[in-house]
Amino acid sequence: MSNDKNWGGYREGGGRPATDRNVAVTVRISQEAADKLKTVKNKSEFIDRIIKENV
């Protein structure tokens, strides 16, 4: 049996790409808003953009 395991640990290029969004926020929204948000592919990017444009 070989000790050459090919899982776990650091691998170059592994994991999610880094973004500038690193703060988690939990909110409660209406069912209507939740239904509309379900249609958005990248929810974090969408919400981040809306906040930056409107606040």
VOKOL-558010 format. One line per 3 residues: their letters; for each residue y, x, z of N, C-alpha, C, O. Coordinates in steps of 0.001 Angstrom, whole numbers, plus 500000, padded with zeros to 6 digits. Layout:
% residues N
A	Y/X/Z/Y/X/Z/Y/X/Z/Y/X/Z  ... $
END
This chain:
% residues 55
MSN	498826/500841/500000/500000/500000/500000/501245/500892/500000/501332/501853/500765  502193/500566/499144/503403/501364/498984/504517/500872/499915/504583/499681/500222  505384/501770/500362/506545/501408/501171/507781/501168/500324/508877/501075/500878 $
DKN	507658/501066/499022/508789/500854/498118/509119/499365/498045/508749/498683/497090  509810/498877/499055/510204/497464/499075/511457/497301/498240/512349/498148/498291  511537/496238/497481/512670/496006/496596/513440/494750/497006/513900/493991/496153 $
WGG	513575/494537/498312/514327/493381/498779/515077/493756/500049/514676/494661/500781  516175/493041/500299/516980/493312/501478/517879/494519/501302/517654/495356/500428  518884/494601/502128/519760/495762/502117/520811/495708/501029/520899/494740/500274 $
YRE	521603/496761/500960/522726/496858/500028/522238/497156/498611/521378/498013/498409  522794/496444/497638/522551/496741/496231/523871/496665/495496/524607/495691/495653  524184/497660/494705/525417/497688/493914/525492/496444/493041/524549/496118/492320 $
GGG	526638/495746/493116/526842/494555/492297/526210/493300/492862/526289/492242/492237  525581/493386/494031/524940/492223/494623/525941/491362/495375/526994/491854/495781  525638/490106/495563/526488/489207/496339/527555/488533/495505/527636/488723/494291 $
RPA	528366/487748/496175/529447/487019/495501/530604/487947/495192/530856/488899/495931  531307/487678/494110/532516/488450/493823/533600/488168/494873/533714/487044/495362  534374/489167/495208/535430/489005/496208/536595/488204/495628/536908/488307/494442 $
TDR	537228/487404/496487/538430/486663/496112/539477/486893/497191/539211/487552/498196  540667/486348/496977/541704/486464/497997/541612/485328/499015/542446/485241/499916  540622/484466/498886/540447/483344/499807/539402/483721/500851/538211/483803/500551 $
NVA	539868/483953/502097/538919/484366/503127/539116/483625/504448/538619/484069/505483  539837/482497/504425/540062/481699/505627/539365/480352/505441/539658/479615/504500  538441/480041/506347/537737/478763/506272/538538/477684/506979/539104/477922/508046 $
VTV	538587/476481/506376/539319/475349/506943/538433/474113/506819/537800/473888/505787  538399/473326/507872/537643/472074/507842/538627/470923/507977/539462/470917/508881  538529/469946/507072/539412/468782/507105/538598/467518/506879/537493/467562/506338 $
RIS	539153/466406/507298/538545/465103/507021/539378/464429/505948/540606/464394/506037  538713/463893/504936/539399/463212/503844/538766/461847/503625/537660/461577/504094  539480/460996/502910/538963/459650/502633/537792/459732/501646/537599/460741/500967 $
QEA	537034/458667/501589/535904/458612/500653/536400/458682/499205/535762/459295/498349  537546/458045/498945/538119/458083/497602/538449/459523/497195/538144/459939/496077  539075/460284/498105/539400/461681/497826/538121/462503/497660/538055/463371/496790 $
ADK	537115/462240/498480/535843/462966/498391/535170/462710/497049/534621/463632/496445  535206/461479/496582/534614/461145/495286/535307/461896/494152/534654/462373/493223  536625/461997/494236/537368/462725/493208/537095/464227/493296/536998/464902/492272 $
LKT	536972/464748/494515/536727/466174/494710/535343/466583/494209/535140/467732/493818  534397/465655/494218/533046/465939/493728/533044/466346/492255/532151/467067/491809  534038/465888/491506/534075/466179/490069/534645/467563/489768/534584/468019/488626 $
VKN	535199/468236/490780/535824/469544/490588/534769/470630/490718/533998/470636/491678  534729/471547/489762/533713/472608/489774/533959/473616/490898/533055/473886/491689  535173/474177/490980/535491/475171/492002/536467/474543/492999/537683/474594/492810 $
KSE	535922/473957/494050/536736/473222/495014/537721/474120/495750/538864/473721/495973  537304/475321/496129/538195/476239/496845/539401/476596/495999/540533/476566/496481  539168/476928/494757/540260/477291/493858/541197/476097/493649/542419/476249/493652 $
FID	540621/474928/493470/541395/473708/493243/542304/473400/494436/543500/473170/494261  541743/473394/495634/542517/473074/496837/543563/474149/497094/544694/473830/497460  543208/475412/496909/544141/476524/497090/545345/476365/496161/546488/476538/496587 $
RII	545088/476036/494894/546162/475865/493911/547057/474691/494264/548280/474792/494170  546454/473568/494674/547228/472366/495035/548157/472672/496207/549326/472286/496186  547653/473356/497222/548480/473680/498392/549623/474602/497986/550764/474375/498388 $
KEN	549345/475630/497203/550384/476581/496796/551454/475911/495959/552628/476262/496077  551086/474956/495116/552039/474295/494238/552859/473220/494944/553969/472915/494510  552336/472640/496025/552970/471458/496610/553503/471631/498023/554118/470707/498555 $
V	553293/472762/498638/553774/472931/500018/554802/474039/500060/555336/474347/501125 $
END
